[in-house]
Amino acid sequence: MQRSLIALCALTFFMADVSDGLGPFLGVFLQSRGWSPAEIGIAMTAGGIAGVAATTPFGMLVDHTTFKRGLVIVAALVVVATSTAILFAPNMAVTVAAQIANGAVAAVIPPAIAAITLGLVHQKGFARQLGRNEAFNHAGNLTAALLAGGFGYLFGIGAVFVVMAAMAAGAIAAASFIDPKHIDNDAARGLSEQGQSGGQGLSVLVRSVPLVILAATLALFHLGNAAMLPLLGQALVARGAGDPSAFTGATVIVAQLTMIPMALLAAWLAGRRGYWIVLLLALIALPMRGAIAAWLTQPIGLVPVQMLDGVGAGLLGVAVPGLVARILAGTGHINAGLGAVMTCQGIGAALSPALGGFIAQQFGYSAAFAALGIAALLALTVWVLARPLTAQACGHSPADRLPQAAE
């Protein structure tokens, strides 16, 4: 079992760079090829929409398959292939098609890793392992950003593709070292610990008030969040201030250095105060980030803006799967529920680049950051006002049973 848990941490480390494809480097790469902010937004939105369409079905697949490791491996191979296609043919048709394929297969990765984790450690150890997973995930992103920024500075932004391919190879190797015999597939979908063999119907996903509130909150959060980092890189390029690949790598590094301790803090806090406060802190960070970015789009604004990104993402990575696992405990549809929540947040994330790109082109980058910050403020408002409806599901102990959480 210990070997499988070590391999799981390694998987989250290497998969960090793969799951996002080119991530923030895509916007900078396309802008260097003469793309406008609006065109970049369209291409990124296409991938986001594909992810939205695929996430819930893939979550259902993860619930019902015993080949969870295989899903992760296939996803890694496809992401590398689609990103390579963009490198060699960065035109609109190829880029949009590649982003659609990349967004679709990348949607299987979070529910698959969450299911493997839950199957290995069960509900009792889920919050702690989520914290470890997220810490390794952000360490992987940090490592990849350092390598991509360094090699991008020395050899050009095309080196980012080589780094991602190497990380994908590591992810495939790590997945192979997880022993499938250690994965309790009933626990992975939320059944065995409740002594049930069948669970509930999929209608529970729309009947669960806490789940719906969580999904709406995250949709608004990602509407405000997804475009901020790409726009930071684009704003620098537009001003001709510094090397774009090195700057983008630096923005990722600052954020990831913050995310690692935040992920560990989130696991500790969830075990003692419940998940509601963890998500609240993540939501507070984003409006502050938007406000600072609106006024400090020069490199001097990098540190506070990206530290706040690290706070939000580090806390969110633990809170979201933990909340879904608690809300849907005993239903047999935890990963479908996580997929459904990710679908809703994906809608916000998919619209974010198009919204941010349009406003940046029409009114400037400061106006774009301000608009994204307002969306984040709405997310915070929804979560705070709906607390009476989510209090039971957020509980104080992640291992506690919530018999009526799905009602």
C-alpha positions as CSV (number, residue, x, y, z in Angstrom):
1,M,0.0,0.0,0.0
2,Q,2.8,2.4,0.9
3,R,4.3,1.9,-2.6
4,S,1.0,2.8,-4.2
5,L,0.6,5.9,-2.1
6,I,4.2,7.0,-3.0
7,A,3.4,6.3,-6.7
8,L,0.2,8.4,-6.3
9,C,2.1,11.4,-5.1
10,A,4.5,10.9,-8.0
11,L,1.6,10.8,-10.4
12,T,0.2,14.0,-9.1
13,F,3.6,15.6,-9.4
14,F,4.2,14.7,-13.0
15,M,0.6,15.0,-14.1
16,A,0.5,18.6,-12.9
17,D,2.1,20.0,-16.1
18,V,0.3,17.5,-18.4
19,S,-3.2,18.1,-17.3
20,D,-3.3,21.7,-18.2
21,G,-1.6,21.2,-21.6
22,L,0.3,24.4,-22.5
23,G,-1.6,26.3,-19.8
24,P,-0.5,30.0,-19.5
25,F,2.2,29.5,-22.1
26,L,-0.4,28.9,-24.9
27,G,-1.5,32.6,-24.9
28,V,2.1,33.8,-25.0
29,F,3.0,31.3,-27.7
30,L,0.1,32.3,-29.9
31,Q,0.6,36.0,-29.4
32,S,4.2,35.6,-30.5
33,R,2.8,34.1,-33.7
34,G,0.7,37.3,-34.3
35,W,-2.6,36.2,-32.8
36,S,-4.9,39.0,-31.2
37,P,-6.2,38.7,-27.7
38,A,-9.7,38.0,-29.0
39,E,-8.4,35.1,-31.3
40,I,-6.5,33.6,-28.4
41,G,-9.6,33.8,-26.2
42,I,-11.6,31.9,-28.9
43,A,-9.1,29.1,-29.1
44,M,-8.8,28.7,-25.4
45,T,-12.6,28.8,-25.0
46,A,-13.0,26.0,-27.5
47,G,-10.9,23.7,-25.3
48,G,-12.8,24.8,-22.3
49,I,-16.1,24.0,-23.9
50,A,-14.9,20.6,-24.9
51,G,-13.9,20.0,-21.3
52,V,-17.3,21.1,-20.1
53,A,-19.0,18.6,-22.4
54,A,-16.7,15.7,-21.4
55,T,-16.3,16.1,-17.7
56,T,-19.6,14.7,-16.4
57,P,-19.6,11.6,-18.7
58,F,-16.0,10.9,-17.8
59,G,-16.8,11.2,-14.1
60,M,-19.5,8.6,-14.7
61,L,-17.0,6.4,-16.5
62,V,-14.6,6.7,-13.6
63,D,-17.3,5.6,-11.2
64,H,-18.0,2.4,-13.2
65,T,-14.6,1.4,-14.5
66,T,-11.8,-0.5,-12.7
67,F,-9.2,0.7,-15.2
68,K,-8.7,4.1,-13.6
69,R,-4.9,4.1,-14.1
70,G,-5.4,3.4,-17.8
71,L,-7.6,6.4,-18.2
72,V,-4.9,8.7,-16.8
73,I,-2.2,7.2,-19.1
74,V,-4.3,7.6,-22.2
75,A,-5.2,11.2,-21.3
76,A,-1.5,12.0,-20.9
77,L,-0.6,10.7,-24.3
78,V,-3.4,12.6,-26.0
79,V,-2.5,15.9,-24.4
80,V,1.1,15.6,-25.6
81,A,-0.1,14.8,-29.1
82,T,-2.5,17.7,-29.3
83,S,0.0,20.2,-27.9
84,T,2.7,19.0,-30.4
85,A,0.2,19.7,-33.2
86,I,-0.1,23.3,-32.1
87,L,3.6,23.7,-32.0
88,F,4.0,22.6,-35.7
89,A,0.9,24.2,-37.1
90,P,-0.2,27.2,-35.0
91,N,-3.1,28.2,-37.3
92,M,-6.7,28.7,-36.2
93,A,-8.1,25.4,-37.5
94,V,-5.4,23.1,-36.0
95,T,-5.2,25.0,-32.7
96,V,-8.9,25.0,-32.1
97,A,-9.2,21.3,-33.0
98,A,-6.2,20.4,-30.8
99,Q,-7.6,22.5,-27.9
100,I,-11.0,20.7,-28.3
101,A,-9.3,17.2,-28.1
102,N,-7.0,18.4,-25.3
103,G,-9.9,19.8,-23.2
104,A,-12.0,16.6,-23.7
105,V,-9.4,14.1,-22.5
106,A,-8.0,16.4,-19.8
107,A,-11.4,16.3,-18.2
108,V,-10.9,12.7,-17.1
109,I,-7.8,13.4,-15.1
110,P,-9.2,15.1,-11.9
111,P,-12.0,12.6,-11.3
112,A,-9.7,9.6,-12.0
113,I,-7.0,10.8,-9.6
114,A,-9.6,11.6,-7.0
115,A,-11.1,8.1,-7.4
116,I,-7.8,6.4,-7.1
117,T,-7.1,8.4,-4.0
118,L,-10.4,7.7,-2.4
119,G,-10.1,4.0,-3.3
120,L,-6.7,3.8,-1.6
121,V,-7.3,5.7,1.6
122,H,-11.1,5.8,2.0
123,Q,-13.0,8.7,3.4
124,K,-11.1,8.7,6.7
125,G,-7.8,9.5,5.1
126,F,-9.1,11.5,2.2
127,A,-8.5,15.1,3.4
128,R,-5.0,14.3,4.5
129,Q,-4.1,12.6,1.2
130,L,-5.8,15.3,-0.8
131,G,-3.4,17.8,0.9
132,R,-0.4,15.6,0.0
133,N,-1.7,15.2,-3.6
134,E,-2.1,18.9,-4.1
135,A,1.3,19.7,-2.5
136,F,3.0,17.3,-5.0
137,N,0.8,18.6,-7.8
138,H,1.9,22.2,-7.2
139,A,5.5,21.1,-6.7
140,G,5.2,19.5,-10.2
141,N,3.9,22.7,-11.6
142,L,6.7,24.6,-10.0
143,T,9.3,22.3,-11.4
144,A,7.8,22.4,-14.9
145,A,7.6,26.2,-14.8
146,L,11.2,26.5,-13.8
147,L,12.3,24.2,-16.6
148,A,9.9,25.7,-19.1
149,G,10.9,29.3,-18.2
150,G,14.6,28.5,-18.2
151,F,14.7,26.5,-21.4
152,G,12.2,28.9,-23.0
153,Y,14.6,31.8,-22.3
154,L,17.6,29.8,-23.7
155,F,16.0,28.0,-26.7
156,G,12.7,29.7,-27.3
157,I,9.1,29.0,-26.2
158,G,9.0,25.8,-28.2
159,A,11.1,24.2,-25.3
160,V,7.9,24.3,-23.2
161,F,6.6,21.4,-25.4
162,V,9.6,19.2,-24.6
163,V,9.3,19.8,-20.9
164,M,5.6,18.7,-21.0
165,A,6.5,15.5,-22.9
166,A,9.1,14.6,-20.3
167,M,6.6,15.2,-17.5
168,A,4.0,13.0,-19.3
169,A,6.5,10.1,-19.5
170,G,7.0,10.5,-15.7
171,A,3.3,10.4,-15.1
172,I,2.8,7.3,-17.2
173,A,5.6,5.5,-15.2
174,A,4.1,6.6,-11.9
175,A,0.6,5.4,-12.8
176,S,2.1,2.0,-13.6
177,F,3.5,1.6,-10.1
178,I,0.1,2.0,-8.4
179,D,-1.1,-1.5,-7.6
180,P,-4.7,-1.9,-8.8
181,K,-5.3,-4.4,-6.1
182,H,-4.9,-1.7,-3.5
183,I,-7.7,0.4,-5.0
184,D,-11.1,-0.3,-3.4
185,N,-13.4,0.5,-6.4
186,D,-16.5,0.6,-4.2
187,A,-14.9,3.1,-1.8
188,A,-13.6,5.0,-4.9
189,R,-17.2,5.8,-5.8
190,G,-18.5,6.2,-2.3
191,L,-20.2,2.9,-1.5
192,S,-18.4,0.5,0.7
193,E,-18.0,2.6,3.9
194,Q,-21.8,3.1,4.0
195,G,-22.4,-0.7,3.7
196,Q,-24.4,-0.2,0.4
197,S,-24.1,-2.2,-2.8
198,G,-26.1,-0.1,-5.2
199,G,-26.2,3.6,-4.1
200,Q,-28.7,6.1,-5.6
201,G,-29.7,7.2,-9.0
202,L,-27.9,9.9,-11.0
203,S,-30.8,12.3,-10.2
204,V,-29.1,12.8,-6.9
205,L,-26.7,15.2,-8.7
206,V,-29.5,17.7,-9.3
207,R,-31.5,17.0,-6.1
208,S,-28.5,17.8,-3.9
209,V,-28.9,21.5,-2.9
210,P,-25.4,21.7,-1.4
211,L,-23.9,20.3,-4.6
212,V,-25.8,22.8,-6.8
213,I,-24.7,25.7,-4.6
214,L,-21.1,24.5,-4.8
215,A,-21.3,24.2,-8.6
216,A,-22.7,27.7,-9.0
217,T,-20.1,29.2,-6.7
218,L,-17.3,27.5,-8.6
219,A,-18.7,28.6,-12.0
220,L,-18.5,32.2,-10.9
221,F,-15.1,31.7,-9.3
222,H,-13.5,30.3,-12.5
223,L,-15.2,32.9,-14.7
224,G,-13.1,35.4,-12.7
225,N,-10.0,33.3,-12.3
226,A,-9.2,31.4,-15.5
227,A,-8.2,34.3,-17.7
228,M,-6.1,36.2,-15.1
229,L,-2.8,34.5,-15.5
230,P,-2.8,34.4,-19.4
231,L,-3.8,38.1,-19.4
232,L,-0.9,38.9,-17.1
233,G,1.5,37.4,-19.7
234,Q,-0.2,39.1,-22.6
235,A,-0.2,42.4,-20.9
236,L,3.6,42.2,-20.5
237,V,4.1,41.2,-24.1
238,A,1.9,44.1,-25.2
239,R,4.1,46.5,-23.3
240,G,7.3,44.9,-24.6
241,A,8.6,44.5,-21.0
242,G,10.8,41.5,-20.7
243,D,11.0,38.0,-22.2
244,P,7.5,36.5,-22.5
245,S,8.4,32.9,-21.7
246,A,10.5,33.8,-18.7
247,F,7.9,36.1,-17.4
248,T,5.1,33.5,-17.8
249,G,7.3,31.0,-16.0
250,A,7.9,33.4,-13.2
251,T,4.2,34.0,-12.7
252,V,3.6,30.3,-12.4
253,I,6.6,29.9,-10.0
254,V,5.3,32.5,-7.5
255,A,1.9,31.0,-7.5
256,Q,3.1,27.4,-7.1
257,L,5.4,28.3,-4.2
258,T,2.4,29.6,-2.4
259,M,0.1,26.7,-3.3
260,I,2.3,24.0,-1.7
261,P,1.9,25.2,1.9
262,M,-1.7,26.3,1.2
263,A,-2.6,22.8,0.2
264,L,-1.2,21.3,3.4
265,L,-2.9,24.0,5.4
266,A,-6.2,23.2,3.7
267,A,-6.0,19.5,4.7
268,W,-5.2,20.5,8.3
269,L,-8.0,23.1,8.4
270,A,-10.6,20.7,6.8
271,G,-9.9,18.1,9.4
272,R,-10.5,20.5,12.3
273,R,-13.0,23.2,11.0
274,G,-14.6,21.5,8.0
275,Y,-14.5,22.5,4.3
276,W,-16.8,25.6,4.4
277,I,-14.1,27.8,5.8
278,V,-11.5,26.4,3.5
279,L,-13.5,27.3,0.4
280,L,-14.4,30.7,1.9
281,L,-10.7,31.6,2.2
282,A,-10.1,30.6,-1.4
283,L,-13.0,32.7,-2.6
284,I,-11.8,35.8,-0.6
285,A,-8.4,35.7,-2.3
286,L,-9.6,36.1,-5.9
287,P,-11.4,39.5,-5.7
288,M,-8.3,40.9,-4.0
289,R,-6.2,39.4,-6.8
290,G,-8.3,41.0,-9.5
291,A,-8.2,44.4,-7.8
292,I,-4.4,44.4,-7.5
293,A,-4.0,43.2,-11.1
294,A,-6.2,46.0,-12.4
295,W,-3.9,48.6,-11.1
296,L,-0.5,46.9,-11.2
297,T,-0.1,45.2,-14.5
298,Q,3.6,46.0,-14.6
299,P,6.0,43.3,-13.3
300,I,5.9,44.9,-9.9
301,G,2.4,43.6,-9.4
302,L,3.5,40.0,-10.1
303,V,4.3,38.9,-6.6
304,P,1.0,39.9,-4.7
305,V,-1.2,38.9,-7.6
306,Q,0.3,35.4,-8.0
307,M,0.6,34.8,-4.3
308,L,-3.1,35.4,-4.0
309,D,-3.6,32.9,-6.9
310,G,-1.6,30.4,-4.9
311,V,-3.7,30.9,-1.9
312,G,-6.9,30.4,-3.8
313,A,-5.8,27.4,-5.9
314,G,-4.0,25.7,-3.0
315,L,-7.1,25.8,-0.8
316,L,-9.5,25.0,-3.6
317,G,-7.7,21.9,-4.7
318,V,-8.4,20.2,-1.4
319,A,-11.8,21.7,-0.7
320,V,-13.7,20.8,-3.9
321,P,-13.1,17.0,-4.1
322,G,-13.4,16.8,-0.3
323,L,-16.8,18.6,-0.3
324,V,-18.1,16.5,-3.2
325,A,-17.1,13.3,-1.5
326,R,-18.9,14.3,1.7
327,I,-22.0,15.6,0.0
328,L,-22.4,12.4,-2.1
329,A,-21.2,9.9,0.5
330,G,-23.2,6.6,0.1
331,T,-24.7,7.5,-3.4
332,G,-22.2,5.6,-5.5
333,H,-21.8,8.7,-7.7
334,I,-18.9,10.7,-6.1
335,N,-16.9,11.0,-9.3
336,A,-19.9,11.7,-11.5
337,G,-20.7,14.4,-9.0
338,L,-17.2,15.8,-9.1
339,G,-17.5,15.7,-12.9
340,A,-20.7,17.6,-12.7
341,V,-19.2,20.3,-10.5
342,M,-16.2,20.5,-12.8
343,T,-18.6,20.9,-15.7
344,C,-20.1,23.9,-14.1
345,Q,-16.8,25.5,-13.1
346,G,-15.6,24.6,-16.6
347,I,-18.4,26.7,-18.1
348,G,-17.0,29.7,-16.1
349,A,-13.4,28.9,-17.0
350,A,-14.3,28.5,-20.7
351,L,-16.0,31.8,-20.9
352,S,-13.3,33.6,-18.9
353,P,-10.7,33.9,-21.7
354,A,-13.2,35.1,-24.2
355,L,-14.6,37.7,-21.7
356,G,-11.2,38.8,-20.6
357,G,-9.8,38.9,-24.1
358,F,-12.7,41.0,-25.4
359,I,-12.6,43.5,-22.6
360,A,-8.8,43.8,-22.9
361,Q,-9.0,44.5,-26.6
362,Q,-11.8,47.0,-26.3
363,F,-11.0,48.8,-23.0
364,G,-7.5,47.7,-21.9
365,Y,-6.0,45.1,-19.6
366,S,-6.9,47.0,-16.3
367,A,-10.6,47.0,-17.2
368,A,-10.4,43.2,-18.0
369,F,-8.9,42.5,-14.5
370,A,-11.5,44.6,-12.8
371,A,-14.3,42.7,-14.6
372,L,-12.9,39.3,-13.7
373,G,-12.6,40.5,-10.1
374,I,-16.3,41.4,-10.0
375,A,-17.2,37.8,-11.1
376,A,-15.1,36.5,-8.2
377,L,-16.8,38.8,-5.8
378,L,-20.2,37.3,-6.9
379,A,-18.9,33.8,-6.1
380,L,-17.9,34.9,-2.6
381,T,-21.4,36.4,-2.1
382,V,-23.2,33.3,-3.2
383,W,-21.1,31.0,-0.9
384,V,-21.6,33.3,2.2
385,L,-25.4,33.8,1.7
386,A,-26.0,30.1,1.1
387,R,-24.2,28.9,4.2
388,P,-27.4,27.7,6.0
389,L,-28.0,25.4,3.1
390,T,-24.5,23.9,3.0
391,A,-23.6,23.8,6.7
392,Q,-24.5,20.2,7.2
393,A,-22.6,19.0,4.1
394,C,-19.5,21.0,5.0
395,G,-19.3,19.5,8.6
396,H,-16.3,19.6,10.8
397,S,-14.9,16.2,10.2
398,P,-14.3,14.9,6.7
399,A,-14.9,11.3,7.8
400,D,-18.3,12.0,9.3
401,R,-21.3,10.4,7.7
402,L,-24.0,12.8,6.5
403,P,-27.1,10.6,6.1
404,Q,-29.3,13.3,4.4
405,A,-26.7,15.3,2.6
406,A,-28.1,14.4,-0.8
407,E,-31.6,15.6,0.0
